[in-house]
């Protein structure tokens, strides 16, 4: 079979063996030659040029120096030193460090070795010339290189090898992911290059083309053999770029094809509830709105309406920044379902948010006569009984709740629409329970809402088979929030500013970071912070409420309510208030230790103010010393209020798997070479290609798509469906 070489156990590759195989498995997850070939360099070093010793700086990446050995100094215990001085038999097991001093025409430099000392001592004889390659570092005011790679000046690529045939000068060398254990086990960068050469020589012929000829031609992609050879040992820069593009395109193309295929199959096969009417309740609510809908809200409602009347099940992701009016869209969508005789459930991740939604929704429902209810973990038995009965007989049109909605004893008369807020906070199993509650033989329509702006490239991947709607304008009357950065030295001025705002009748949030690993430390800093604020804002006249994760739900609710009702001037909280607190009178958000939050989290917190008609402020308090990355985050926060811009930046800084500051479910498949943060243009091209293929052949049955069908059967493409709640 053609793949035999690729499936060969890595230990049998020339230069590996059982010990190294174990290391490669543990450290890099590589167990076959095929997996080794798909480990791509993360950067390249140009070995065609040399740096003069006088020009070497510690901030340089890897450098190459051609130099002559001057002398060697060995350091060990006193007995070892005597042996060295007498030039008698050196006991190398007592030597701890070796310094080799080398020179070129511009100056001298030290090369330091802690391992392999005997071998290097015998090799690096004074007067001989070598090429030293490594990362320069500063030590005691001098620049040295620790454990450089050492090659004789005469070294040249082996004739007839892949390296020689591809890099006539041997100039570009790939650098692969490594770990301390790999280096200690002898798998250095140079060894990795040799293993890669060995793998290509042995198995490149076994690699089958994975993209049909018509796709290669249409998108100008190089064949797989060319790409694999030149990604590891580039002939030149042009060959490298073409190879990178081909391999990235392929990864993103198959990722999109597997997601979109589910969507195409579902949109053709899965019947949805047809909701062709708008209904009286919708019109009454729409006419009574206190302000007109924004253009973005109107566009989104039209998209949703088209889905609901299509006869296919709606699976739509609604993205909107904090305060963009998603709740309004949710209510109008729910009223379309009601106008067609169906019930709606709105599911929120926390009790606080469920309560908040319920309160807001009731205002909008007032003119419609539609009955709504709430069901959470803390609902009393009598209330539960009443709600269960109302859902079963259909008298309750809209139910808002938490996970309590998916309990087995909650039975709907005719559930037609499920609105899920902050979807990534629900597990797949929990969602599938909700799914089965539809009693009308067809799956309910699904609208997933998120206030976390997700960069388009990530939305296309995490939610690849949902249709995405974006509310990208704020309602009229929302004033921008002015964001200010202040360090500890400005605390007194900041407290004075808070007093001025309170004197104007406003309220203030003060938020402390809560990061799970250091919970104790966080509560300590919260308690110290509370003490500080109590001193600065004594009672009377100032009233303060406190909310943190160690309180019971009732305690939290009592304090939140006190703040929301205006009975407290200041709410001191951990980041539990990030989601779902709506206090229009609060005009100041102070975020303590702001450098410990991610961009998305800071943006979410800032969105808690600016909800009323008054000018609002967000103060980011940090220490004096900030890392480069923290400084960049704080500057970005002060520069823009656009959540999507911030999310793009956040993804570039953190990587896509950790967008929220809390590990997300990550990506549906692991990407070896493509990056969602950097390869947006390639992703767009790959998605367009996948859409064109499926438009023409939805089930990939034609001969020309046999290769695509075969590739999609591979285990890595069996992506769990993020959107369909089943």
N, C-alpha and C positions, 0 to 999 in steps of 0.2 A: 504493500500500500504506500502511496506517495508520502503520507505523513509520518512514516516510521521514525525518520531521523528527528523530526520535531518533537515527537512524544518520548524520545530517548531520555532516560534518567540522566540528570545533569552530571552525576558523579562519573559517568563513562566518557564525558567530553575530555579531550586531551588537556591536561593541566589542572583538572579539578580533583577527582578522587573523593572518597567518603567524607573526610573531615571538612574539606572546603564545601562539599555539597550540603552538608548539615548546616554550615554557616550561612550559605546563600539561601537555604530554605528558611532558616529562623529569622535572618535579618531582612531579606528582601522578598520572601515568599516565592522564590524561584525554585522549581523542582524539575523542570524539563528544559531541553535546549530551545524549544519554541518559545517558552516564557522568557528565557534569557534574551532572545532576539528582540523581544518587545519591551525590553528595558532600554529606554532611549537616553542619550546624554542630555543633561539639563543645560549644559553650555559647552563651548568649544574653546580650546586654547590654540593660539597661533604659535607653532613652534619654529616658524621660519625666521623669527627675529630674536636678537639678543639684547638684553638691557645691560648698560655699563654699571659697574658696581656703584660708582658715584651717583648714578641716577635712581638707584633703588629706594623706594619709600614704603613705609609700613601700610599705607592705604591702597597699595597696588594689589591686584589679584595675583595669580601665579605668574612668575617671571622665569626667564631662562638666562643663565649667565655662563659665559665661556671663560674659564679661569685656570690658573696654574696653582698647584698646591705648594704652600710655603712651609708649613710645619703642622704637627699634630700634637695637641695637649691632651693627656689622659687624666681623669680625676677619679680617685677611689680612696680606699683607706690608706693609712701611712705605710703599711707594708708594701702595698701596691705601688705607692709613689717611689719607695726606695728601689724596687725592682725596675721601675721605669727609668729612674735616674742612672742605675747601674747598667741599663740596657740589657739586663739579664732576662731570663724567661719570664715574660709578663703573665701573671695569673688574671686572664680576662674576666673570670667570674667575679673578681673583686672590683672591677672597673664599673663605675656608675655612669660616667659621661665622657664623651670625646668631643673636643673642639678641633675642627680642621680649619686652619687659616688659609684663605686663597686670595690671589690677586689678579687683577687685569691691569691694563695701562692706566686706569682711572683711580684705582684705590684697592683697599683690602676689605675682606668680609669674613665673618665666621659662619661655618656650617656646623650644626650641633647634632650629635647622635646619642640616643639613649639605648638603642637596640642594635643588634647586628654589628657590634663594635669591632670584634676580632676580624670579621670579614672585610669591613671598610678600612680598618687600620692597615691591613696587609695590601689592600688595593690602592689606597690613596697615598702613594709614595711622593715625598717632596720632589718638586721639579716636573711631575707629570701633569698633563693638561686634561681637563674633563669638562663636560657640560653638566651644570647643576640646575635642577628645575624644582621650584617650590614656592611657598607663600612667604614673602618677607614679613618679618615682625620686628618690633622695637623692643630691646631689652637692655637695661642699664645705659640708656642713652646711645646704644649702638644698634645697627640693623643686622639681624642674622636670619638664617633659614634653618628651621628645625626639620630633620629627616628629609632632605631634598632627594629627588630621584637623581641618580648619578649615571651618566653615560660617557663612554670614551668619545673623544672628538670624532673618531673615525666611524662611529655608529651610523648605519644607514638602514633603511627598511630592507627586509629580506627580499631578494629578487624573486619575482614571480608570485609574491604573496598578494593578498587583496589590498593590504596597506600600500605596498609598493606600486601596484598597478593603478591605484586610485589617487594616491597622493605622491606625485613624482618627487615633491620636495619633502614629503612627510610633514607638511606644515600644520594641518588642522587635526587636533586630537580631541576626541570626546571626553567629557568629564561626567562620570556616572554617580548617582546617589551612593553614598557610602556611610559606614558607621565606624565607631571606634573598634568594635569587635571584629569587623571585616578587616580593618587595617592591621590589628594585632594578630589576626589569623593569616596574615600574608597576602590578603587580597587587596593589593594597592591599586591605584589608578592604572598603572602600567600593566599589572596582571590582568585587570578587567579588560583592557584593550586587547591583550593577547587572547583571552578567552573568547571575546567577541569575534576576533579574526578566525579563530578555530571553528566557532559555531557557524559563521557565514560560509567558510570553506566547505564544511561538512554538509550543511543542511539548507543552504539558500535554494538549491534546486528543488527541495521538497515543498517549498512554500508555494501554495496555489494562489492565483490571482483571485481577489475577493470582490472586485467590482466589474460588472459587465463592460464589454468593449464600448458599447454606446455611451455609457456614463463617462468612461475615461476620455473618450473623444469629445463629448459635448462640453465637459468642464475642464478640458486641457490638463488632465492629470497624468503623471508619469506612472509606468507600470510598477507593480509591487516590488519586483527584484531590484530595480533601479533605486526605488525609495529606501528599501532596507539597507542596501549597500552604502548609499550616500548619507543616510542619517547617522550611520556609525563611523564611516570613513569617507568624509566628503571629498569629492574630486576638486571642487572649488565652491565658492560662496553661492553661485547660481544653482548648482546641483543640490546643495544643502537646502536652499529655500524651496525649490520644487519638491524635494522629498518631504520636508516638513509639512508643506501645504497638502500634499497628497494624503499623508498619514492622519493629519488633523481632520481633513475633510471626511475621510473614511469613518473615523470614530464618531464624528458628530452626525454624519449621514445615517449610520446604522442606529444610533441612539434615537434620532428623530423618526426614522422609518418604523422602529418597533413601537414607539409611542403612538404615532399617527395611524398605524395599521389598526390598532385597537379602536381608535376614534372612528375610522372609516367603516370598520365592520359594525360598530355599534350604531352609527348614524344610519346605516342601511338596514340593519336587522332588528334593532331594538325599538319596538314601538313605544312611544311616549304618550302621555295623556294629552289629547288635543284640547287646548283651551282657546277657543276662537273668539270668545266675547271679552269685553273689558268689564262691563258690569256697572251697576249703579253706585256701589260703594266706592269704587275707584274714582268715578267722576265727582262724587260728593267730597271726597278727601282732597282731590286735585284742586277743586274750585275753592276750598277753604284754606289752602296753604297760605301762611302769613307772608311768604315772599315767593317770587317766581323761581322755577327750577333753572339751574345753570344750563348752558348748552351741553356740557359734558353729561349732566344727569339725564337730559332729554335723550341724548344719543344712546346712552346705556340702556335706558328703559325701552327704547325702540328695539335694540339688539335682543333684549330679554323677551320682549313681546313676540318678536319673530320666532324665537326658539320655541316659545310655549304654544304657539298655534301651528307649528310645523308638523305635529304628529310624531316627532321624534323626541326622545328624552333630552331635556336641557342639562348640560354639565358645563356650567360657566363659572369662571373665577372673576370676582369683582374686586379690583384693586383701587384703593383710594386713600390718599393721605389722611392723616388725622384731621377731622373736622371738615372733610370734603362733602359730607352729606350722603354717606352710604346708607344710614338708617332710613332716611327718606325713601331711597330707592328700594330698600328691603320692604318697607311698608306698602309701597305702591305695587310691588311684585306680588306680595301676599294678597293684596286686594284683587288682583287679576284672578288668582286661584279661587278666591271666595266668590267672585262674580261668575265663575263657571261651576260653582257647587262643590268646591274642594276645600279641605282644611290645610293650614300651614303650620309647620313647627319651626321655631327659631331657636337654634341651639348655641349657647355661649359657653366658653371654657370655665368661667368662674361665677359664683353667686353674685358677686358685686356687679359684674357686667350684665348678668341676666336681669338683675333688679333695675339697672340703668336703662337697658333696652325696654323693659316693660313700662317704665315710667314715661319714656319718650314716645313709645308707640301709642300709649293711651291718649296722649295729647292729639296725635294725628287721627286716631280712630273716633274721637268724640263726635264729629258730625256724621259718621257713617252708620252708627247703630250696630256695628260688628262687635261681637263679644270676644274679649281676650282674657287669658288667665296666665298665671305663672306657676311653675312647678320646679322646686329645687330640693336639695337634700334636707333643708331645714323647714320645709312646708309641714304644717301640723296635720295630724291624721284626718281630722274632720275636713280640712281644706282639700287634702288629697282625694278623699272620697268624692267630694263635690266635683273636682276637676276631672277625675276618671270618668264619672258619669257624663259630664258635659262633652268630653271627647268622644265617648262611645255613642251618644245619641246625636252628635253633630252640632249641638247648640253652641259649643265653643269653636269659633272660627280660627283664631290664632292662639297658639300656645307658645310661651317663651319659657325656656328652662335650661338646666345644665344636664349632666349625665343622667339625672333622674328621669329624663324623657325616654331613655332606652330600656328602662326596667320592663320586665315581661308583663307586668300587670297594667301597663299603659297601652290602651287599645284605642285606635282611631276609627271613626266611622268611614272616612274617606280622605286619607292623607294624600295630597296632590303635589305639595311643594315642601322641600326641606331647605331651610336657609341655615348655613353653618358659619359661625363667626370664628375667625382665627383658626382655620382648619388644621394647621400643623400641631395644634395642641390636643387633637383627638387621635386616638389609636385607630387603626384600620378595623379591628374587631368591633370596637364601639360603634363605628359608623355603619358597619354591616347590619348590626341589630336594628338600627333606625330604618335601614333600607327595607327590612322584612315587614315593617309595620304598614306598608302600603296594602290596602285591602281591595283595591279596584283592579287587580290583575296586571297593572302596568307599573313600572317603576316611577316614583315621584320625580318631578323636576328637581334639580339640585343647583342652588346658588351658593358658592363658597365666597365669603367676604374676608378680606384681610386688610388691616390698616398698616401692615408692614410693607412699605414700598419694596417690591422685588424687582431687581433689574430685569429688563426684558429678556435677556439671554437666559437668565436663571428661571424665569417664569415659563419660558418655552421648553425648559428641560424638566424642572420639578413638576410642572403642571402641563406637560407636553400635549396631553390629549384633552385638555379643557379648552374651551374658547375663552379668551381673556378680554375683559372689558376694563377700561381704566377711566376713573373720574380724575381728570387732570387739571381741574380749576376749582378754586375755592369759592364758596357762596359769597354774594355781595355782603358788605358790612363786616367781613372778617378782617381785622387789622393785622398787619405783620407783627411778629413778636421780635422785639429788639434783643439780640443776644450779646452778652457782655462777658469777657473773661476777667476774673479777678484772682489774685493770689492772696495767701494768708495775711500779708501786710495791709491789705485793703479791707480786712474784716470789719473794723470799726465803721468805716465809711459805708460798708454794705448794710450793717445794722441800722445806721442812720437812715439810709434809703428805705429800708423795710418800714421803719417808724413813720416816715413821710407818707408812704403808700397806705399804711393802716389808717393814718390820720385822714386820708382822703376817702376812707370808707372801703378800701380794698382788702383782699385777703392774700395770704402768702403760703405757698408750699415750700417746705424744706425737705429735701430727699437725700438719704444716705445710701451708698451702694451696699447691696447684700450679695455677696458672692459665696456660693455654697462651701467651697473648701475652707474658708476662714470664718465660719459662722460666728464662733465665739468672739473673735476679734471685731467682727462687724457690730455685734450687739453692744460690745464694749464702746466702740466709737459712736454708736447711736446714743448710748446712755451718756457718754461724755458730751456729745453734741447737745442733748436735751438739757443737761446741766448748764452748759454755756448759754443756751437760749433762754432758759429760765432766769438766769442772772441778768441777761441783757433786756429781757421783756418780762418784768415781774408782774404777778397778779396781786391786786388790780393795778392798772386798768387792762392789762393784756390777758387774753384767754388763749390757751393752747390745747390742741388735741394731738394724740399720738397714735400711730397705727404701725404695727409690725407683724411679721409672720408668726410670732410665738403667741399671739393673742387668739382667743376663740373668735369664731365668726360673729357672735353676738357683740363682743367687745369692739371688734373692728367696725361693725355696722353702726354701733352707737356713736363712736368717735367720728366716723365719716359723715354720718347724718348731722352731727353737731356742727361740723365744718361747712357742709353743704347748706345748712339752714342759716349760716351766718352767726352761730352762737360762739364760734371760735375764730380768732384772728389768724392763727398760724396752725398749719397741719404739719407735724414732723413725722416723716414716714420713711420706711425702707422702700425699695423700688416696687413693693406690692401695688403701689398706686399707678404703676405704669399703664395698666389697662383699665379703662372704664370708670374714670372719675370725671364728672362733668359739673364744674362749679363756675358758672359764668362770671361771678364776682371776683374770682381769684385772678389777680393780674401779675403776680410775681412767682416765678419758679426758681428757687435756689437749689442747685445740684452740688452737693458736697463731694469732694474727691472725684470730680468729673472725669479725671483721666482714667478712672477704673471702669468706666462704662464704654461700650462700643457705640459707634455712630448711630446705628438704628435705635438703640435704647435711648440715647440722649435725645434723639429726634422725637421718639414716642413721648418721653417725659415733657419735653418742651410743648408738645401738642396739648398738654393739660391746661395751659393758659392761653389767653387770646380767644376765649370762647364767648366773651361778652363784647360790649361795644367800646370798652375802654382800652387805652394803649397798654400793652403788656410787655413784660420783661422776663428774660431768662438769664440768670447769673451762673456762670460756670466757675465754681471755686476749685482751684487746684493748688498743689504744692509748688514751690519755686522751681524745683528740678523736674523737668519733663523729658521723657524719651522723645526722640525725633518723631516717632509715630504718634505719640499722644499729642505732641505740639501740633502736628498736621491735622489731627482729628478736631482739636479745639478750634483751630483757625478756620477749618471748613464749616464748623457749626456756626461760627460768627459771620461767615461770608454768605451762607445760603440757607433758605428755608425749604428748598425743593427736596422733598423726601426721596425722589427717584435719583436725583444727582448724588445725594448722600449715600444711597444704597449701592449705586455703581462703585463709588469710591470705597465703601466699606468692603465690598466684595473683592476689590483689587487688593485692599490691605489685609483682609482676613482670610481670603479664599472662600469659595461658595458654600462650604459645608458648615460654616459657623456664623451665618449671617446675623443671627439674633443675639449673639453673645452667649446663647445657650445652644448646645449642639443641635442642629436641625437633623432631620432624618437623612440629610446628606443627599447625594446624587443617586439616581436610579442605577447607573452603572459606573464603575470606576474608569476614569479617563487616564490613559497612559501618557498622552502627549498634548491633547487639546486643553485649553483653559477657557472656561466660560467667561472669566474676567477679561481676557485679552483677545479672544478669538471670535468676537461678536459677528464680524463680517463673514467669516468662514461658516459660522453657525447659520447665518441667514441663507447663504448659498446652499448649504447642505439641506436645510429645511425645505427650501424651494425645490430642490432636486427630489427629495423624498415625496413632497406633495405631488409633483408632476408624475412620478412613477405610479403612485396610488390612484391618481385621477384616471390614469390610462388603464391600470390593472389592479383594482383594489385588493384582490386576494392573491396576487402575484402568481397566477397560474400559467402565464404565457411562457414559451420556451426561453425568450431572451431574459426573463427574470428568474430562471431556475437557480442561478448563483445566489441571488438575493434571498430566495426562499430558504436555500440550504444554510446560508450564513445566519439567518434569523432563528434557525432551530437551535443554534448553539446556546448553551446554558446561560452565558452571561447576558443574553438578550431577553431572558424570561423575566422581564421587569414587572414588579408588582405595580398594579395600576393605582396611581395616587389619587385619581379623581373619582372613579366610579366607586360608589360606596358599597361594594359587595365583596 
